[in-house]
Amino acid sequence: MRGLILAGMLVVSPVLAVAQDEPTLDLAAITAGMIDGHILPAYEDLTVAAATQAESVSALCQTPSDEALLSAQAAFAGVVDAWSAVEFIRFGPAREDNRYERLFFWPDRNGRGLNQVQGAIASEDETVTTTESLQGKSVALQGLLALDYTLFGTGFETLAEGNDHRCAYAGAIAGAVAASSMEVSEAWRGDHGYAALMLSPGPDNALYRSEGEALQEILRSMSEQLQIVHDAKLVRVVGESPAAARSRRAPFWRSGQSIPSMIANAEAMLNLNEVGGFAERLPEQSQRFASTARFELGQIASRLGALQETGMDIDAIVTGEETHGQFAGVALPLAGAMRIIGEVYPAELGLTLGFNSLDGD
């Protein structure tokens, strides 16, 4: 397993920087394809899923029941799936006002965030029971991991029995997630939105001076996301043996969404590969790499999908003799996809990998 970790570090450690030579390829078309074909609709999907989640929790609080709880929990699966499709976007509006952390405070090193959530529930802290008051508090008390605990963590069954405080807290979190999702989605749109900024590079653009810089931003985020899936969601969880596996290091282990979220991560990269049009827009002699990326990303999703179809939870998967190896084996296509997106694509497009935002984590 140490080899897998090293492989991940070697593949994505290079940093993005602007190439010396002016690219001759239609980089703007690739960027536009990924924005219009994935980023904008995926943020819209997140907005809809988050609103559905908020409505379901509100219904649970108004009329507690087993059915209402199941409905709220089912909605959570939808919002995690939608979030996982935009999780890689670690730039732009998501980075303003700590929105990214407000949506997804992870990894929660030393469990400090979890302690805050558990403390708020145990003390019946009234200041976390409205979205407005919650938004002024620690990001660890908000977001999808906090909602994961309130809906699936210890004592969740009391939600069906009329636990007013816990339900109000869950409702406040769901409201905050919906608000942040809407803010990010809207900030990408319009004549002065972030999409327009990325698609109009030039000397007067404070963030993107060239088409290459805008495309680099997306490729770097894709590369970093694959590194996170490899290093943090797979290697740190699966360990070197079933006995060394640590399933609780995975996000969403309580709700059973750990592997579905990884599948959604891979499917997002796969969709970006398609809507970016790499198969047509790379130099002719290099277009085969788009097929390789498609294969590797598809392998990640299909291998994880096969594990999900067993019906086993993440703990049973990583501690099972056979499934442990199957889960660890996902590292192979991950390494292949990381090489294509983090190294081959930039090189073939006349770009060079430079700053990696994960280096400071």
N, C-alpha and C positions, 0 to 999 in steps of 0.2 A: 504493500500500500504506500510505503514511503516513495516508491518509484512513481506512483500515480501523482502524489503531491508535487514531486519534483517536475514531473511532466507538465503539470498545470502552470507551475511558476515559470518554466522555460518558455512555454508557448505564448503567454500573454504578458510577460514582463516588459517588452518593448513599449515605447511611448509614442504618441502621435505628434508629428511636427509637420510643417508644410514642406512639401517637396521643393527642391531647387528649380526643377524644370516645370514649366507650365503644362498642365495636363491637356491633352488634345481630345480626350473622351468627353462625352456629354454627361458630366458629373451632376449637373443640375437636374437632369431627367431622372437619375437614380434617386437623388434626394427627394424630388417631388413625388416619385412613385411610392417611396416608403412613407412619406408624410400623408399623402392622400389615400394610399391603399391600406395603411395600417395605423399610424399614430392617431390621426383624427378620429376614425371610426372606433378604435379601441378605447380612446378616452370617452367617447360618447357611450359606448357599452358600459364602461365603469360607472358613468353618471346614472344610467338607467338602473344598473344592478344595485348601486348604493341607495338609490331612492326606494327601490323595492324592499331592500333590507330594512330601511328606516320604517316603512309602512308596516312590515310584518312584525317588527318589535313593538310598534305602537299598538297594533291589534292584540298582541300577546299581553301587554300591560293592561289594556282596557278589559279584556275578557280572558283571564288566564285559563289554560287548559292544556292537556297533553298535545292535542292537535295544533293549537296555536304555537306551542313550543317547537313542535316538529317543523311547522311552516317557517318559523324564524330561523331555525337551524338550516333548513334547506336553502333559504335565501342567502345564508352565509356562504354556502358552497358557490353560489352564483357570483357573489361579490369577490371572493378570493380568486375565482377563475378570471374574472374581468381584470382584477388588479394585476394578476400574474402576466397578462398580456402587455402591460405598460410598465411593469416593474423595472425593466432595463433602462427606462428614461430617467437618468440621474442628472439631467440638465434642464435649463429653461424654467418654466413656471413651477415645476414640481420642487425646484430648489429654493424658491422664494418663500419667505415667512415660514421656513421649516415645514412646508407642506408634505414633503416626502416622508419625513419622520413622523408627522402627525397621522399619516396614513399607514405607515409600516415601520414601526420602531423595532428593528431587528438587525443584527443579532443583539439580544438582551444580555450583555456580558454580566456575569455574576448574579443574574436574576433580579437586578435592582428595579427594573420596570415591573416585573411580576409582583415584587414585594409591595410596590405602591398600589397596584390594582387590588391585591388581596387586602391590604390595609384599608383602602377606601370602602371595600365591601364590609369588612369586619367591624369597622367603626361607624358604619352607616353615615359616612360623610355626605352631608346634604349639598356640598358645593360641587359634587360631580353629577348631580342629577338633572341638570339642564345643559343643553348644548352650549348655550352662551357662557355659562360659568365654567364648563369643562374646557372650552377652547382657550381659556386664560391660564390653564394649569399645565403641568408637565406633559410633554408629548408622550411619555410612557403611559399616561393614564388614558390616552386617546388611541384611536387607530384599530387596525384589524387584529393585532395580537391581544389587545385589551378586550375586544369584542369576542375573540376566540375563547378567552377565559370566562367571561361572564355567561356565555351561552353553552359552554361545554366543560368548564372547569369544576372543581369541587363545589358541590351545592347547587349545581345548575338546575337540578330537578325541582327546586323550590320555586322556580319561575312559573311552573305550571300550577303552583299552589297559591299564588298571590303574594310572592315576595316583592313588595312594592319598591323597596329601595334598590334592590339588585336590578329589577326590571327598568326602573327609571334611569339607572346608571347605563344599562345596556342601550336604552333608547337615546340617551345623550351621546353615547359613543357613535351609534348608528347615524345620528343627526350630524355629528361632526365629520364623519367619513363622507357623508353625502355632500356636505357643504364644501369640503376640501376638493372632492372629486369634481364638483361643478366649477369651482374656481379655476382649477388647472385646465379643464376642458375648454372653458370660455377664453382663457388667456392664450390658447393656441389659435383661436379663430379670429376672423375679421381682417380688415385691411391693415390693421396695426398689430395683429396678433403675432405669436412667436413663429408660426408657420411662414407668414409673410416675411418675417425677419430672416429666417434661414434661406428663403428663396430669393432674397434680394441682396446678395453679398456685394461689397464694393468698398471704396475708400471712405464713404460716409457711414458705413455700417460699423458700429462700435464693437460688435462681437464677431462678425464673419466678413473678412476682407476678400475672400475668394470662394468660389464654388467648392473647391477642395476642402476648405476649413469647415464648411457646413456639413459636407458628407463625412468628414473625419469624425465630427461630433457623434454622429449616429453610429458609425462603425466602432468607435471606441466604446460607446455604451453597450453595444451588442457584445463586443469582446469581453468587457468587464462582467456582463451578466452571465456569460458562459463560464467565466472564471469563478463567479460566486456559486453557481450551480455545482460546478466541479469540486471546488475546495470546501465550501461551507455547507452545502446541502447534501453532498454525497460523501466525500472523503471523511470529513469530521464526524459524520453520522455513522457510516458503515464500519469504520475502524479496520484493523488488520485481521479480525476474526469475529465470529458471532459473539464470543464472550466479551470482546472489546468494543462492540457496537454501542452507540449512545443515541438511541432514537429520539430522546427528548431535546437533542440539539437541533432537530429539524423544526422549522416553523410549522405551525398549524397541526402538530401531532395530536392535540386533544380532539380536534374536530375531524380528524381523518383526511385532511386536505393537503398533507405534505406532498405526497406523490402527484395528486392532481395538479397542484400548483407548479411542480417541476415539469409536468407534461405541457401545461399551458405556457411556461417559459420557453420550452423548446418549440412549440407550435408557433409562438410569436416570432421566433428567429426564422423559422421555416417560411412563414408568411412574408416576412421582410425580404427574405432571399428571393421570393417569387415576385412580389410587387415592385421590388427595386429593379427587376429586369436584368439581373446580372448575366443570365444566360444569353441575352442579346446584346448587352451593352459593354461587356468586357471585350478586350481585343479578341479577334477571332481565334487565335491560337490558344487563348486562355479560357474560352467559354466552358470547357469541360469542368473547370473548377466549380462552376455553379451547380453542375449535376452532382459533383462530389459533396458539396455542402448540403444539397437537398437530401442526398442519401444519408449522410451522417446525422443530420438533424432529424430526419425521419426515423432513423434507428433509435435515437434517444427517446423519442415519443413512443415508438412502438414497444420497445423493451420495458419502459416504465408502464405503459398501458397493459402489457401482459401481467405485470406484477399487480397492478391495481385490480385486474379482473379476477385474481385469486380470492379477493374478498378479505385478505389478511390486512391488519393494520400495519403501520410502519414499524412498530416494535417487533411484531411477529416476523415481518419480512427480513429485517436486518439481523435478527437472532436465529433465524432458521438456517440450517446447514446449506440447503440448496438455494434458497432465495437470497441468502447473504451474497453468495457468489454471483447470482444474477443481477442483483442491485449494484454490486461493485463493478460488474462488467459494463455498466452504462458509462463508466469513465472512458472507455475506448472510443466510442463515437463522439463523446464530448471533446476528447483531445483532438480528434480529427476536425470537428467543426471549429474549435478554437483556432487551429492552425490556418484554416481557410479564411475565416473572417478576421482574425487578428493579424495575420501575416500576408497571406497570398493576395487577398482582395486589395489591401492598401498598396502592395507592391505593384500589382497589375494595373492599378488605377493611377499610378504616379504619385502616391501619397506615402508618407512614412509614419509609422506608429511612434507616438511620443508620450506625453504625460498620461499616466494611469492614475485615476482618482482613488483607486483602492490602495495605492502604495502608502498612503498615510493612515490607513485603518489599522 
